[in-house]
């Protein structure tokens, strides 16, 4: 390897190390946000929380749609829903 190639390789390594540190910082910030906002300590806990929140959201939407249909039938009986 030439000196020029070694210098280029060193720059690539330095850039990769810098990017790794940035990603670690971002990961730490994301985990801190998850802990603060959703009381999750890991990505796995966040995935499970997301899954549970989606289920709750779906149930709420279903209940709302059912209630709206009931209101439509009661107050708009002549219109088709």
Number of C-alpha atoms within 10 A of each C-alpha: 5 7 8 9 10 11 11 12 12 12 12 12 12 12 12 12 12 12 12 12 12 12 12 12 12 12 13 12 12 14 18 16 14 17 15 11 9 13 14 18 14 13 13 10 15 17 12 12 15 13 12 12 12 12 12 12 12 12 12 12 12 12 12 12 12 12 12 12 14 12 12 15 14 10 10 12 10 9 8 7 8
